[in-house]
Amino acid sequence: MARKHQGPEDFAEGAFRIFQEAIGETPKTEPEKPKNEAAVALGRLGGLKGGKARAAKLTPEQRSEIARNAVKKRWAKGKSGQ
């Protein structure tokens, strides 16, 4: 079973794939199926309103605690990176 490549292929991989297709070693790759535009729009709509809806649901104390934890994480990450 061939391993599934993650990420973009580099120049050598692309050339090897084209060579294999030219000599008939592997089947030609199929282009990706187009996405359902309605599903894309619906997912984007949820993503656009998600953060605002979450912020409206939280109390000021909860938002403050989340921000405090984020600052602690950023400072801890910065100290070890130097």
All heavy atoms as a GROMACS GRO file, in nm:
protein
  625
    1MET      N    1   0.085  -0.118   0.000
    1MET     CA    2   0.000   0.000   0.000
    1MET      C    3   0.089   0.124   0.000
    1MET      O    4   0.183   0.134   0.078
    1MET     CB    5  -0.088  -0.002   0.125
    1MET     CG    6  -0.189   0.109   0.128
    1MET     SD    7  -0.314   0.071   0.251
    1MET     CE    8  -0.312   0.221   0.341
    2ALA      N    9   0.062   0.217  -0.087
    2ALA     CA   10   0.143   0.338  -0.098
    2ALA      C   11   0.111   0.430   0.019
    2ALA      O   12  -0.003   0.440   0.064
    2ALA     CB   13   0.114   0.408  -0.229
    3ARG      N   14   0.216   0.499   0.066
    3ARG     CA   15   0.191   0.591   0.176
    3ARG      C   16   0.131   0.719   0.120
    3ARG      O   17   0.163   0.763   0.009
    3ARG     CB   18   0.320   0.619   0.252
    3ARG     CG   19   0.404   0.727   0.195
    3ARG     CD   20   0.528   0.750   0.279
    3ARG     NE   21   0.625   0.817   0.198
    3ARG     CZ   22   0.637   0.948   0.191
    3ARG    NH1   23   0.560   1.024   0.263
    3ARG    NH2   24   0.726   1.003   0.112
    4LYS      N   25   0.044   0.780   0.196
    4LYS     CA   26  -0.020   0.904   0.153
    4LYS      C   27   0.072   1.019   0.188
    4LYS      O   28   0.112   1.035   0.302
    4LYS     CB   29  -0.155   0.919   0.222
    4LYS     CG   30  -0.235   1.035   0.170
    4LYS     CD   31  -0.375   1.033   0.225
    4LYS     CE   32  -0.454   1.148   0.167
    4LYS     NZ   33  -0.588   1.151   0.216
    5HIS      N   34   0.106   1.100   0.089
    5HIS     CA   35   0.198   1.211   0.109
    5HIS      C   36   0.124   1.328   0.173
    5HIS      O   37   0.016   1.364   0.130
    5HIS     CB   38   0.257   1.254  -0.026
    5HIS     CG   39   0.360   1.360  -0.014
    5HIS    ND1   40   0.484   1.335   0.040
    5HIS    CD2   41   0.358   1.491  -0.045
    5HIS    CE1   42   0.554   1.447   0.040
    5HIS    NE2   43   0.479   1.542  -0.012
    6GLN      N   44   0.182   1.384   0.275
    6GLN     CA   45   0.125   1.500   0.342
    6GLN      C   46   0.199   1.625   0.297
    6GLN      O   47   0.320   1.632   0.309
    6GLN     CB   48   0.135   1.485   0.494
    6GLN     CG   49   0.063   1.366   0.549
    6GLN     CD   50  -0.086   1.376   0.535
    6GLN    OE1   51  -0.145   1.481   0.548
    6GLN    NE2   52  -0.149   1.264   0.505
    7GLY      N   53   0.128   1.723   0.248
    7GLY     CA   54   0.191   1.847   0.208
    7GLY      C   55   0.225   1.850   0.061
    7GLY      O   56   0.206   1.754  -0.012
    8PRO      N   57   0.276   1.964   0.014
    8PRO     CA   58   0.307   1.977  -0.129
    8PRO      C   59   0.428   1.893  -0.167
    8PRO      O   60   0.520   1.874  -0.088
    8PRO     CB   61   0.337   2.126  -0.143
    8PRO     CG   62   0.381   2.170  -0.008
    8PRO     CD   63   0.305   2.084   0.090
    9GLU      N   64   0.425   1.844  -0.291
    9GLU     CA   65   0.538   1.763  -0.336
    9GLU      C   66   0.650   1.855  -0.385
    9GLU      O   67   0.624   1.962  -0.438
    9GLU     CB   68   0.496   1.665  -0.444
    9GLU     CG   69   0.447   1.727  -0.573
    9GLU     CD   70   0.400   1.624  -0.673
    9GLU    OE1   71   0.391   1.506  -0.641
    9GLU    OE2   72   0.371   1.665  -0.786
   10ASP      N   73   0.772   1.812  -0.367
   10ASP     CA   74   0.884   1.892  -0.414
   10ASP      C   75   0.911   1.860  -0.562
   10ASP      O   76   0.843   1.778  -0.623
   10ASP     CB   77   1.009   1.873  -0.328
   10ASP     CG   78   1.066   1.732  -0.337
   10ASP    OD1   79   1.013   1.650  -0.412
   10ASP    OD2   80   1.166   1.707  -0.267
   11PHE      N   81   1.009   1.926  -0.618
   11PHE     CA   82   1.039   1.914  -0.761
   11PHE      C   83   1.072   1.769  -0.800
   11PHE      O   84   1.021   1.717  -0.900
   11PHE     CB   85   1.156   2.006  -0.798
   11PHE     CG   86   1.195   1.997  -0.942
   11PHE    CD1   87   1.119   2.058  -1.039
   11PHE    CD2   88   1.307   1.925  -0.980
   11PHE    CE1   89   1.154   2.050  -1.172
   11PHE    CE2   90   1.343   1.915  -1.113
   11PHE     CZ   91   1.266   1.978  -1.209
   12ALA      N   92   1.154   1.703  -0.720
   12ALA     CA   93   1.195   1.566  -0.752
   12ALA      C   94   1.077   1.470  -0.747
   12ALA      O   95   1.063   1.382  -0.832
   12ALA     CB   96   1.305   1.520  -0.657
   13GLU      N   97   0.991   1.485  -0.648
   13GLU     CA   98   0.874   1.397  -0.637
   13GLU      C   99   0.780   1.418  -0.755
   13GLU      O  100   0.726   1.322  -0.810
   13GLU     CB  101   0.800   1.424  -0.507
   13GLU     CG  102   0.873   1.376  -0.384
   13GLU     CD  103   0.803   1.417  -0.255
   13GLU    OE1  104   0.726   1.515  -0.257
   13GLU    OE2  105   0.826   1.351  -0.154
   14GLY      N  106   0.762   1.544  -0.795
   14GLY     CA  107   0.675   1.572  -0.908
   14GLY      C  108   0.730   1.514  -1.037
   14GLY      O  109   0.657   1.455  -1.117
   15ALA      N  110   0.861   1.528  -1.057
   15ALA     CA  111   0.924   1.474  -1.176
   15ALA      C  112   0.913   1.321  -1.179
   15ALA      O  113   0.885   1.262  -1.283
   15ALA     CB  114   1.070   1.517  -1.183
   16PHE      N  115   0.935   1.257  -1.065
   16PHE     CA  116   0.926   1.111  -1.057
   16PHE      C  117   0.784   1.064  -1.086
   16PHE      O  118   0.763   0.966  -1.158
   16PHE     CB  119   0.972   1.064  -0.919
   16PHE     CG  120   0.974   0.916  -0.904
   16PHE    CD1  121   1.064   0.838  -0.976
   16PHE    CD2  122   0.886   0.852  -0.818
   16PHE    CE1  123   1.066   0.700  -0.963
   16PHE    CE2  124   0.887   0.715  -0.804
   16PHE     CZ  125   0.977   0.638  -0.877
   17ARG      N  126   0.684   1.135  -1.032
   17ARG     CA  127   0.544   1.099  -1.055
   17ARG      C  128   0.511   1.111  -1.204
   17ARG      O  129   0.448   1.021  -1.262
   17ARG     CB  130   0.452   1.188  -0.972
   17ARG     CG  131   0.304   1.156  -0.990
   17ARG     CD  132   0.215   1.253  -0.914
   17ARG     NE  133   0.249   1.392  -0.938
   17ARG     CZ  134   0.210   1.463  -1.045
   17ARG    NH1  135   0.139   1.405  -1.140
   17ARG    NH2  136   0.242   1.590  -1.057
   18ILE      N  137   0.554   1.220  -1.268
   18ILE     CA  138   0.527   1.239  -1.410
   18ILE      C  139   0.595   1.129  -1.493
   18ILE      O  140   0.538   1.075  -1.587
   18ILE     CB  141   0.571   1.379  -1.455
   18ILE    CG1  142   0.480   1.484  -1.391
   18ILE    CG2  143   0.570   1.392  -1.607
   18ILE    CD1  144   0.526   1.626  -1.406
   19PHE      N  145   0.719   1.096  -1.456
   19PHE     CA  146   0.792   0.989  -1.526
   19PHE      C  147   0.718   0.856  -1.514
   19PHE      O  148   0.701   0.784  -1.613
   19PHE     CB  149   0.934   0.978  -1.469
   19PHE     CG  150   1.011   0.861  -1.522
   19PHE    CD1  151   1.061   0.862  -1.652
   19PHE    CD2  152   1.032   0.750  -1.444
   19PHE    CE1  153   1.131   0.754  -1.701
   19PHE    CE2  154   1.102   0.641  -1.492
   19PHE     CZ  155   1.152   0.643  -1.622
   20GLN      N  156   0.673   0.823  -1.394
   20GLN     CA  157   0.601   0.698  -1.373
   20GLN      C  158   0.472   0.695  -1.454
   20GLN      O  159   0.436   0.592  -1.512
   20GLN     CB  160   0.570   0.677  -1.226
   20GLN     CG  161   0.690   0.633  -1.145
   20GLN     CD  162   0.652   0.602  -1.002
   20GLN    OE1  163   0.571   0.671  -0.943
   20GLN    NE2  164   0.710   0.496  -0.949
   21GLU      N  165   0.399   0.806  -1.459
   21GLU     CA  166   0.276   0.811  -1.537
   21GLU      C  167   0.306   0.795  -1.686
   21GLU      O  168   0.232   0.729  -1.759
   21GLU     CB  169   0.203   0.943  -1.512
   21GLU     CG  170   0.140   0.953  -1.376
   21GLU     CD  171   0.078   1.089  -1.348
   21GLU    OE1  172   0.085   1.178  -1.435
   21GLU    OE2  173   0.024   1.107  -1.238
   22ALA      N  174   0.418   0.854  -1.732
   22ALA     CA  175   0.453   0.847  -1.874
   22ALA      C  176   0.486   0.705  -1.918
   22ALA      O  177   0.452   0.664  -2.030
   22ALA     CB  178   0.572   0.939  -1.903
   23ILE      N  179   0.550   0.627  -1.832
   23ILE     CA  180   0.586   0.491  -1.870
   23ILE      C  181   0.481   0.388  -1.828
   23ILE      O  182   0.496   0.270  -1.852
   23ILE     CB  183   0.724   0.450  -1.814
   23ILE    CG1  184   0.725   0.449  -1.660
   23ILE    CG2  185   0.832   0.541  -1.868
   23ILE    CD1  186   0.852   0.392  -1.600
   24GLY      N  187   0.373   0.436  -1.766
   24GLY     CA  188   0.263   0.347  -1.732
   24GLY      C  189   0.280   0.270  -1.603
   24GLY      O  190   0.211   0.173  -1.579
   25GLU      N  191   0.372   0.312  -1.517
   25GLU     CA  192   0.394   0.243  -1.389
   25GLU      C  193   0.278   0.265  -1.291
   25GLU      O  194   0.242   0.175  -1.218
   25GLU     CB  195   0.523   0.294  -1.324
   25GLU     CG  196   0.649   0.249  -1.394
   25GLU     CD  197   0.689   0.108  -1.356
   25GLU    OE1  198   0.672   0.071  -1.239
   25GLU    OE2  199   0.735   0.036  -1.445
   26THR      N  200   0.225   0.383  -1.288
   26THR     CA  201   0.117   0.414  -1.194
   26THR      C  202   0.002   0.477  -1.271
   26THR      O  203   0.022   0.538  -1.376
   26THR     CB  204   0.162   0.513  -1.086
   26THR    OG1  205   0.206   0.633  -1.149
   26THR    CG2  206   0.273   0.458  -1.000
   27PRO      N  207  -0.120   0.463  -1.221
   27PRO     CA  208  -0.232   0.528  -1.288
   27PRO      C  209  -0.220   0.680  -1.277
   27PRO      O  210  -0.162   0.732  -1.182
   27PRO     CB  211  -0.354   0.476  -1.212
   27PRO     CG  212  -0.302   0.431  -1.082
   27PRO     CD  213  -0.161   0.388  -1.104
   28LYS      N  214  -0.273   0.747  -1.374
   28LYS     CA  215  -0.270   0.893  -1.372
   28LYS      C  216  -0.352   0.942  -1.253
   28LYS      O  217  -0.453   0.885  -1.216
   28LYS     CB  218  -0.326   0.951  -1.501
   28LYS     CG  219  -0.239   0.920  -1.620
   28LYS     CD  220  -0.278   1.005  -1.737
   28LYS     CE  221  -0.198   0.968  -1.859
   28LYS     NZ  222  -0.069   1.025  -1.862
   29THR      N  223  -0.304   1.050  -1.192
   29THR     CA  224  -0.373   1.104  -1.075
   29THR      C  225  -0.497   1.179  -1.119
   29THR      O  226  -0.498   1.248  -1.221
   29THR     CB  227  -0.281   1.200  -0.998
   29THR    OG1  228  -0.233   1.299  -1.088
   29THR    CG2  229  -0.163   1.125  -0.938
   30GLU      N  230  -0.601   1.161  -1.043
   30GLU     CA  231  -0.728   1.229  -1.070
   30GLU      C  232  -0.727   1.365  -1.001
   30GLU      O  233  -0.680   1.377  -0.888
   30GLU     CB  234  -0.844   1.146  -1.017
   30GLU     CG  235  -0.859   1.011  -1.085
   30GLU     CD  236  -0.906   1.024  -1.228
   30GLU    OE1  237  -0.985   1.115  -1.257
   30GLU    OE2  238  -0.864   0.942  -1.311
   31PRO      N  239  -0.781   1.467  -1.065
   31PRO     CA  240  -0.792   1.596  -0.996
   31PRO      C  241  -0.890   1.585  -0.880
   31PRO      O  242  -0.980   1.500  -0.881
   31PRO     CB  243  -0.843   1.690  -1.104
   31PRO     CG  244  -0.904   1.604  -1.208
   31PRO     CD  245  -0.834   1.472  -1.200
   32GLU      N  246  -0.870   1.668  -0.779
   32GLU     CA  247  -0.959   1.664  -0.664
   32GLU      C  248  -1.100   1.704  -0.704
   32GLU      O  249  -1.119   1.789  -0.791
   32GLU     CB  250  -0.907   1.758  -0.555
   32GLU     CG  251  -0.779   1.712  -0.492
   32GLU     CD  252  -0.739   1.799  -0.374
   32GLU    OE1  253  -0.828   1.862  -0.315
   32GLU    OE2  254  -0.620   1.805  -0.345
   33LYS      N  255  -1.197   1.641  -0.636
   33LYS     CA  256  -1.336   1.674  -0.666
   33LYS      C  257  -1.365   1.815  -0.616
   33LYS      O  258  -1.316   1.856  -0.510
   33LYS     CB  259  -1.430   1.576  -0.598
   33LYS     CG  260  -1.417   1.434  -0.653
   33LYS     CD  261  -1.527   1.342  -0.607
   33LYS     CE  262  -1.541   1.334  -0.459
   33LYS     NZ  263  -1.636   1.232  -0.412
   34PRO      N  264  -1.446   1.891  -0.689
   34PRO     CA  265  -1.479   2.026  -0.643
   34PRO      C  266  -1.562   2.019  -0.514
   34PRO      O  267  -1.637   1.925  -0.492
   34PRO     CB  268  -1.560   2.086  -0.757
   34PRO     CG  269  -1.610   1.969  -0.835
   34PRO     CD  270  -1.511   1.859  -0.815
   35LYS      N  271  -1.544   2.120  -0.432
   35LYS     CA  272  -1.616   2.123  -0.304
   35LYS      C  273  -1.758   2.173  -0.326
   35LYS      O  274  -1.786   2.251  -0.417
   35LYS     CB  275  -1.544   2.214  -0.206
   35LYS     CG  276  -1.410   2.161  -0.165
   35LYS     CD  277  -1.345   2.250  -0.063
   35LYS     CE  278  -1.211   2.194  -0.020
   35LYS     NZ  279  -1.150   2.273   0.084
   36ASN      N  280  -1.846   2.128  -0.241
   36ASN     CA  281  -1.984   2.174  -0.244
   36ASN      C  282  -1.987   2.318  -0.193
   36ASN      O  283  -1.957   2.344  -0.076
   36ASN     CB  284  -2.070   2.083  -0.156
   36ASN     CG  285  -2.216   2.121  -0.156
   36ASN    OD1  286  -2.253   2.231  -0.192
   36ASN    ND2  287  -2.299   2.026  -0.115
   37GLU      N  288  -2.025   2.412  -0.279
   37GLU     CA  289  -2.020   2.554  -0.244
   37GLU      C  290  -2.113   2.586  -0.126
   37GLU      O  291  -2.081   2.671  -0.044
   37GLU     CB  292  -2.057   2.639  -0.366
   37GLU     CG  293  -1.955   2.630  -0.477
   37GLU     CD  294  -1.818   2.680  -0.435
   37GLU    OE1  295  -1.808   2.776  -0.356
   37GLU    OE2  296  -1.719   2.620  -0.481
   38ALA      N  297  -2.228   2.520  -0.118
   38ALA     CA  298  -2.321   2.545  -0.008
   38ALA      C  299  -2.259   2.504   0.126
   38ALA      O  300  -2.270   2.574   0.226
   38ALA     CB  301  -2.452   2.472  -0.031
   39ALA      N  302  -2.191   2.390   0.126
   39ALA     CA  303  -2.127   2.342   0.249
   39ALA      C  304  -2.012   2.434   0.289
   39ALA      O  305  -1.992   2.462   0.407
   39ALA     CB  306  -2.077   2.199   0.230
   40VAL      N  307  -1.937   2.482   0.191
   40VAL     CA  308  -1.826   2.573   0.219
   40VAL      C  309  -1.879   2.702   0.281
   40VAL      O  310  -1.826   2.753   0.380
   40VAL     CB  311  -1.745   2.602   0.090
   40VAL    CG1  312  -1.646   2.714   0.113
   40VAL    CG2  313  -1.675   2.478   0.043
   41ALA      N  314  -1.986   2.756   0.223
   41ALA     CA  315  -2.045   2.880   0.274
   41ALA      C  316  -2.098   2.861   0.416
   41ALA      O  317  -2.081   2.948   0.502
   41ALA     CB  318  -2.156   2.927   0.182
   42LEU      N  319  -2.161   2.748   0.441
   42LEU     CA  320  -2.217   2.722   0.573
   42LEU      C  321  -2.106   2.708   0.677
   42LEU      O  322  -2.115   2.762   0.787
   42LEU     CB  323  -2.302   2.594   0.570
   42LEU     CG  324  -2.381   2.562   0.696
   42LEU    CD1  325  -2.479   2.673   0.727
   42LEU    CD2  326  -2.455   2.431   0.679
   43GLY      N  327  -1.999   2.638   0.642
   43GLY     CA  328  -1.887   2.623   0.735
   43GLY      C  329  -1.820   2.756   0.763
   43GLY      O  330  -1.780   2.785   0.876
   44ARG      N  331  -1.806   2.839   0.660
   44ARG     CA  332  -1.745   2.970   0.679
   44ARG      C  333  -1.833   3.057   0.767
   44ARG      O  334  -1.782   3.129   0.853
   44ARG     CB  335  -1.724   3.036   0.542
   44ARG     CG  336  -1.667   3.174   0.551
   44ARG     CD  337  -1.619   3.225   0.416
   44ARG     NE  338  -1.600   3.367   0.413
   44ARG     CZ  339  -1.503   3.432   0.474
   44ARG    NH1  340  -1.418   3.366   0.548
   44ARG    NH2  341  -1.491   3.563   0.466
   45LEU      N  342  -1.963   3.049   0.750
   45LEU     CA  343  -2.054   3.129   0.830
   45LEU      C  344  -2.040   3.094   0.978
   45LEU      O  345  -2.033   3.182   1.063
   45LEU     CB  346  -2.198   3.105   0.785
   45LEU     CG  347  -2.308   3.179   0.861
   45LEU    CD1  348  -2.290   3.329   0.845
   45LEU    CD2  349  -2.444   3.138   0.812
   46GLY      N  350  -2.030   2.964   1.008
   46GLY     CA  351  -2.013   2.922   1.147
   46GLY      C  352  -1.880   2.969   1.203
   46GLY      O  353  -1.871   3.010   1.318
   47GLY      N  354  -1.776   2.965   1.121
   47GLY     CA  355  -1.645   3.009   1.165
   47GLY      C  356  -1.640   3.159   1.190
   47GLY      O  357  -1.571   3.205   1.281
   48LEU      N  358  -1.711   3.235   1.109
   48LEU     CA  359  -1.709   3.380   1.125
   48LEU      C  360  -1.778   3.425   1.253
   48LEU      O  361  -1.736   3.521   1.316
   48LEU     CB  362  -1.775   3.448   1.004
   48LEU     CG  363  -1.698   3.442   0.874
   48LEU    CD1  364  -1.781   3.501   0.761
   48LEU    CD2  365  -1.568   3.518   0.887
   49LYS      N  366  -1.886   3.357   1.289
   49LYS     CA  367  -1.958   3.402   1.408
   49LYS      C  368  -1.920   3.327   1.535
   49LYS      O  369  -1.964   3.362   1.643
   49LYS     CB  370  -2.109   3.392   1.385
   49LYS     CG  371  -2.164   3.253   1.370
   49LYS     CD  372  -2.313   3.258   1.345
   49LYS     CE  373  -2.370   3.120   1.330
   49LYS     NZ  374  -2.512   3.122   1.305
   50GLY      N  375  -1.832   3.226   1.523
   50GLY     CA  376  -1.800   3.142   1.637
   50GLY      C  377  -1.733   3.215   1.752
   50GLY      O  378  -1.773   3.202   1.867
   51GLY      N  379  -1.630   3.295   1.724
   51GLY     CA  380  -1.558   3.365   1.830
   51GLY      C  381  -1.643   3.469   1.899
   51GLY      O  382  -1.639   3.484   2.022
   52LYS      N  383  -1.722   3.541   1.821
   52LYS     CA  384  -1.809   3.643   1.880
   52LYS      C  385  -1.916   3.580   1.968
   52LYS      O  386  -1.947   3.631   2.076
   52LYS     CB  387  -1.875   3.725   1.770
   52LYS     CG  388  -1.778   3.812   1.693
   52LYS     CD  389  -1.848   3.885   1.581
   52LYS     CE  390  -1.748   3.960   1.496
   52LYS     NZ  391  -1.811   4.021   1.378
   53ALA      N  392  -1.972   3.469   1.922
   53ALA     CA  393  -2.075   3.400   2.000
   53ALA      C  394  -2.017   3.347   2.130
   53ALA      O  395  -2.080   3.355   2.236
   53ALA     CB  396  -2.136   3.287   1.918
   54ARG      N  397  -1.895   3.293   2.124
   54ARG     CA  398  -1.832   3.240   2.245
   54ARG      C  399  -1.803   3.353   2.343
   54ARG      O  400  -1.826   3.340   2.463
   54ARG     CB  401  -1.704   3.168   2.209
   54ARG     CG  402  -1.633   3.110   2.329
   54ARG     CD  403  -1.516   3.023   2.289
   54ARG     NE  404  -1.457   2.963   2.407
   54ARG     CZ  405  -1.334   2.986   2.449
   54ARG    NH1  406  -1.254   3.063   2.380
   54ARG    NH2  407  -1.288   2.928   2.557
   55ALA      N  408  -1.752   3.465   2.293
   55ALA     CA  409  -1.721   3.578   2.380
   55ALA      C  410  -1.846   3.633   2.446
   55ALA      O  411  -1.844   3.671   2.563
   55ALA     CB  412  -1.650   3.687   2.301
   56ALA      N  413  -1.956   3.637   2.374
   56ALA     CA  414  -2.081   3.687   2.430
   56ALA      C  415  -2.134   3.595   2.538
   56ALA      O  416  -2.200   3.640   2.633
   56ALA     CB  417  -2.185   3.704   2.319
   57LYS      N  418  -2.106   3.466   2.526
   57LYS     CA  419  -2.156   3.367   2.622
   57LYS      C  420  -2.077   3.369   2.752
   57LYS      O  421  -2.130   3.337   2.859
   57LYS     CB  422  -2.148   3.229   2.557
   57LYS     CG  423  -2.199   3.115   2.642
   57LYS     CD  424  -2.196   2.986   2.566
   57LYS     CE  425  -2.054   2.939   2.551
   57LYS     NZ  426  -2.043   2.801   2.503
   58LEU      N  427  -1.948   3.406   2.747
   58LEU     CA  428  -1.863   3.402   2.865
   58LEU      C  429  -1.886   3.523   2.956
   58LEU      O  430  -1.917   3.632   2.909
   58LEU     CB  431  -1.715   3.402   2.824
   58LEU     CG  432  -1.667   3.280   2.746
   58LEU    CD1  433  -1.526   3.303   2.697
   58LEU    CD2  434  -1.673   3.156   2.833
   59THR      N  435  -1.867   3.500   3.085
   59THR     CA  436  -1.874   3.611   3.180
   59THR      C  437  -1.742   3.688   3.175
   59THR      O  438  -1.640   3.635   3.129
   59THR     CB  439  -1.896   3.559   3.323
   59THR    OG1  440  -1.782   3.484   3.362
   59THR    CG2  441  -2.021   3.472   3.333
   60PRO      N  442  -1.741   3.812   3.223
   60PRO     CA  443  -1.615   3.887   3.224
   60PRO      C  444  -1.505   3.815   3.304
   60PRO      O  445  -1.388   3.822   3.265
   60PRO     CB  446  -1.653   4.020   3.290
   60PRO     CG  447  -1.798   4.035   3.260
   60PRO     CD  448  -1.854   3.896   3.261
   61GLU      N  449  -1.542   3.746   3.411
   61GLU     CA  450  -1.443   3.674   3.490
   61GLU      C  451  -1.382   3.559   3.409
   61GLU      O  452  -1.262   3.534   3.415
   61GLU     CB  453  -1.505   3.619   3.619
   61GLU     CG  454  -1.546   3.725   3.720
   61GLU     CD  455  -1.680   3.789   3.688
   61GLU    OE1  456  -1.759   3.730   3.609
   61GLU    OE2  457  -1.707   3.899   3.738
   62GLN      N  458  -1.465   3.489   3.332
   62GLN     CA  459  -1.415   3.379   3.251
   62GLN      C  460  -1.322   3.430   3.141
   62GLN      O  461  -1.217   3.371   3.114
   62GLN     CB  462  -1.531   3.301   3.188
   62GLN     CG  463  -1.612   3.219   3.287
   62GLN     CD  464  -1.736   3.160   3.224
   62GLN    OE1  465  -1.803   3.226   3.144
   62GLN    NE2  466  -1.768   3.037   3.260
   63ARG      N  467  -1.361   3.540   3.077
   63ARG     CA  468  -1.276   3.598   2.973
   63ARG      C  469  -1.142   3.642   3.031
   63ARG      O  470  -1.036   3.622   2.972
   63ARG     CB  471  -1.345   3.716   2.905
   63ARG     CG  472  -1.456   3.675   2.810
   63ARG     CD  473  -1.497   3.786   2.716
   63ARG     NE  474  -1.525   3.912   2.781
   63ARG     CZ  475  -1.643   3.949   2.829
   63ARG    NH1  476  -1.746   3.868   2.819
   63ARG    NH2  477  -1.658   4.067   2.885
   64SER      N  478  -1.146   3.700   3.150
   64SER     CA  479  -1.023   3.744   3.216
   64SER      C  480  -0.933   3.625   3.249
   64SER      O  481  -0.811   3.632   3.230
   64SER     CB  482  -1.059   3.821   3.344
   64SER     OG  483  -0.943   3.861   3.410
   65GLU      N  484  -0.991   3.516   3.295
   65GLU     CA  485  -0.913   3.397   3.328
   65GLU      C  486  -0.849   3.337   3.202
   65GLU      O  487  -0.732   3.298   3.203
   65GLU     CB  488  -1.002   3.293   3.395
   65GLU     CG  489  -0.927   3.168   3.436
   65GLU     CD  490  -1.018   3.065   3.503
   65GLU    OE1  491  -1.134   3.096   3.532
   65GLU    OE2  492  -0.970   2.952   3.521
   66ILE      N  493  -0.925   3.332   3.093
   66ILE     CA  494  -0.871   3.281   2.967
   66ILE      C  495  -0.756   3.368   2.920
   66ILE      O  496  -0.651   3.317   2.879
   66ILE     CB  497  -0.983   3.273   2.861
   66ILE    CG1  498  -1.083   3.163   2.898
   66ILE    CG2  499  -0.925   3.248   2.722
   66ILE    CD1  500  -1.210   3.163   2.815
   67ALA      N  501  -0.772   3.499   2.928
   67ALA     CA  502  -0.665   3.591   2.886
   67ALA      C  503  -0.543   3.576   2.976
   67ALA      O  504  -0.429   3.578   2.927
   67ALA     CB  505  -0.716   3.734   2.889
   68ARG      N  506  -0.564   3.560   3.106
   68ARG     CA  507  -0.453   3.543   3.200
   68ARG      C  508  -0.374   3.416   3.168
   68ARG      O  509  -0.251   3.416   3.167
   68ARG     CB  510  -0.507   3.539   3.343
   68ARG     CG  511  -0.400   3.550   3.450
   68ARG     CD  512  -0.459   3.557   3.592
   68ARG     NE  513  -0.559   3.661   3.608
   68ARG     CZ  514  -0.691   3.637   3.626
   68ARG    NH1  515  -0.736   3.513   3.632
   68ARG    NH2  516  -0.776   3.736   3.640
   69ASN      N  517  -0.446   3.308   3.142
   69ASN     CA  518  -0.379   3.182   3.106
   69ASN      C  519  -0.301   3.195   2.975
   69ASN      O  520  -0.192   3.140   2.962
   69ASN     CB  521  -0.480   3.068   3.095
   69ASN     CG  522  -0.536   3.027   3.230
   69ASN    OD1  523  -0.474   3.051   3.333
   69ASN    ND2  524  -0.654   2.967   3.229
   70ALA      N  525  -0.356   3.269   2.879
   70ALA     CA  526  -0.288   3.289   2.752
   70ALA      C  527  -0.158   3.367   2.771
   70ALA      O  528  -0.055   3.334   2.712
   70ALA     CB  529  -0.380   3.361   2.654
   71VAL      N  530  -0.162   3.468   2.856
   71VAL     CA  531  -0.042   3.548   2.884
   71VAL      C  532   0.064   3.461   2.951
   71VAL      O  533   0.183   3.467   2.915
   71VAL     CB  534  -0.076   3.670   2.972
   71VAL    CG1  535   0.048   3.736   3.026
   71VAL    CG2  536  -0.159   3.769   2.893
   72LYS      N  537   0.024   3.378   3.045
   72LYS     CA  538   0.119   3.288   3.112
   72LYS      C  539   0.185   3.196   3.011
   72LYS      O  540   0.306   3.172   3.016
   72LYS     CB  541   0.048   3.206   3.220
   72LYS     CG  542   0.011   3.285   3.343
   72LYS     CD  543  -0.060   3.196   3.443
   72LYS     CE  544  -0.106   3.274   3.563
   72LYS     NZ  545  -0.181   3.190   3.658
   73LYS      N  546   0.106   3.140   2.919
   73LYS     CA  547   0.161   3.050   2.817
   73LYS      C  548   0.260   3.125   2.727
   73LYS      O  549   0.366   3.073   2.695
   73LYS     CB  550   0.050   2.992   2.731
   73LYS     CG  551  -0.038   2.893   2.802
   73LYS     CD  552   0.028   2.760   2.805
   73LYS     CE  553  -0.070   2.658   2.860
   73LYS     NZ  554  -0.013   2.527   2.868
   74ARG      N  555   0.224   3.247   2.685
   74ARG     CA  556   0.314   3.324   2.598
   74ARG      C  557   0.444   3.356   2.668
   74ARG      O  558   0.552   3.345   2.609
   74ARG     CB  559   0.246   3.452   2.552
   74ARG     CG  560   0.148   3.432   2.438
   74ARG     CD  561   0.112   3.562   2.372
   74ARG     NE  562   0.053   3.659   2.460
   74ARG     CZ  563  -0.078   3.671   2.485
   74ARG    NH1  564  -0.163   3.588   2.426
   74ARG    NH2  565  -0.124   3.761   2.567
   75TRP      N  566   0.437   3.397   2.795
   75TRP     CA  567   0.559   3.431   2.868
   75TRP      C  568   0.645   3.308   2.891
   75TRP      O  569   0.768   3.313   2.882
   75TRP     CB  570   0.526   3.498   3.001
   75TRP     CG  571   0.502   3.645   2.983
   75TRP    CD1  572   0.382   3.706   2.965
   75TRP    CD2  573   0.600   3.747   2.978
   75TRP    NE1  574   0.400   3.841   2.949
   75TRP    CE2  575   0.534   3.869   2.958
   75TRP    CE3  576   0.739   3.748   2.988
   75TRP    CZ2  577   0.601   3.989   2.948
   75TRP    CZ3  578   0.805   3.869   2.979
   75TRP    CH2  579   0.736   3.988   2.960
   76ALA      N  580   0.581   3.195   2.921
   76ALA     CA  581   0.658   3.071   2.944
   76ALA      C  582   0.726   3.026   2.815
   76ALA      O  583   0.839   2.981   2.816
   76ALA     CB  584   0.564   2.960   2.993
   77LYS      N  585   0.658   3.043   2.702
   77LYS     CA  586   0.716   3.004   2.574
   77LYS      C  587   0.830   3.097   2.536
   77LYS      O  588   0.932   3.052   2.484
   77LYS     CB  589   0.605   3.010   2.466
   77LYS     CG  590   0.648   2.956   2.333
   77LYS     CD  591   0.531   2.921   2.246
   77LYS     CE  592   0.490   3.027   2.152
   77LYS     NZ  593   0.388   2.993   2.059
   78GLY      N  594   0.820   3.225   2.565
   78GLY     CA  595   0.923   3.321   2.532
   78GLY      C  596   1.050   3.302   2.612
   78GLY      O  597   1.160   3.318   2.562
   79LYS      N  598   1.037   3.265   2.739
   79LYS     CA  599   1.154   3.246   2.824
   79LYS      C  600   1.238   3.128   2.779
   79LYS      O  601   1.360   3.132   2.778
   79LYS     CB  602   1.111   3.226   2.970
   79LYS     CG  603   1.058   3.352   3.034
   79LYS     CD  604   1.014   3.325   3.177
   79LYS     CE  605   0.953   3.449   3.238
   79LYS     NZ  606   0.903   3.423   3.372
   80SER      N  607   1.172   3.018   2.741
   80SER     CA  608   1.248   2.900   2.701
   80SER      C  609   1.308   2.916   2.561
   80SER      O  610   1.405   2.850   2.529
   80SER     CB  611   1.157   2.777   2.704
   80SER     OG  612   1.054   2.789   2.605
   81GLY      N  613   1.251   3.004   2.478
   81GLY     CA  614   1.301   3.021   2.343
   81GLY      C  615   1.425   3.109   2.335
   81GLY      O  616   1.490   3.117   2.233
   82GLN      N  617   1.462   3.177   2.443
   82GLN     CA  618   1.576   3.269   2.438
   82GLN      C  619   1.702   3.206   2.485
   82GLN      O  620   1.726   3.113   2.537
   82GLN     CB  621   1.547   3.392   2.524
   82GLN     CG  622   1.437   3.477   2.464
   82GLN     CD  623   1.408   3.599   2.550
   82GLN    OE1  624   1.472   3.624   2.650
   82GLN    NE2  625   1.309   3.675   2.510
   0.00000   0.00000   0.00000
